[in-house]
Amino acid sequence: MSEVTVNGAALFYEEMGAGEDTVVFSHSYLVDSTHFAPQMKALSDRYRCIAFDHRGHGRSQVTEGGYDMENLYTDGVAFIEALQCAPCHFVGLSTGGFIGMRIGIRRPNLLKSLILMDTSADPEPAENVKLYKLLMVIVRWLGWWPAIGKVMPLFFTEKFLRDPERQDEVKQWKRHIMAGDKKAGIQFGKGIFSRAGVYDELSTISVPTLVVVSTIWPYLLPRHSGLRRRSPGPGLSSSRGLGICARSRSRLHWLR
């Protein structure tokens, strides 16, 4: 367990394993680096694995500001440079994917490959923004507990949430989300929900890129299929049946 100060924020990170290549994991909104613990354990016998907490999340510093998308991208770049792990395999889930795409577009020298999971190159859809704004009002005045029932299905499939053998995990993630810093969570949410799109810039990504979309985010699929036209390489393949964290079914696309 370690900490590094970059771009005005002390970022906590976990490091595991060793190898010629480094895999950097970047988590989604409201969780932290522990989301990737199983993946790090599985890969640490042959890779140096590093997972960091975004500012305002987990054990990283809760800063007064700096939660806009461009600054979070800057955090990611500075983190990779500070740990001297470039070029790395960058794995981004949701918010982590927003960061990963921007690194691939602007700083490809930092990457060896890119894995994007349940993320989007577009601005947040207007209907989602309305829902998130309502959730933020609830959280601001009442805390996370009245909103947690709406938040959990955004992260986990119904199959996982209803599985009687995994109820301890469900309770653990509920406690984890509700324990997060409320003010930082609201600011971070505002930052990522107001992000600009980068879809028209995807053609500049030159590293091998894997895109995974779970079936709980079906609206992402048409635009990810469009990545074939936006990204270099001869083809796009897909398959079903992969799980991401607790998600039960996913689509997987490899951009070669």
C-alpha angles and dihedrals in degrees: 000000000000144000134215128186114226132159092359097308134096105229121199118216142177120221125194136170133000138249145130091276129052126217115204117198121204116190135213132258118296097012130072145217093299086075086079099045095112093049092048091050091050094050102035094090089071108014138053100242123200127178121181135194116237116236110282092022133097112334097339121111119281101227127195092240143342098106098125117114096251092053092047088054088051089051090054094049093046091048093053091047094046093052091045093227101134131161090040139162102252118207115192127181116197102310088021087056092052087056094043094053092051091049090050091051099042107022108027090155088074094059138072093177139348130224116192119190127187092339138124140220090208132082113268110281113257093239090055092049090056091053093046093049090053091049091050091053090052092047093047094055104026106021129237100303098082091045100044093090089061095041100052096063088054089064106028137040123249088244091060095042092052098040106118091207092057102045091111088059091047091052091046092055092046090054090045094054094043091050092060121110105274098209094047091046092054094047092046090049092051089050098052096038090056095047122135120242124253100188094118090054097054093096088072093064105106103173123091106274130199117198120197122185122182120216092244087073101049094155088069095060101078093051093045089052085056089061086082089070094041101047129065120248139077103273158355127232130188141192138175133225105063121127125213113207101311097347114117105206132027143167117233125203126185118202107202 
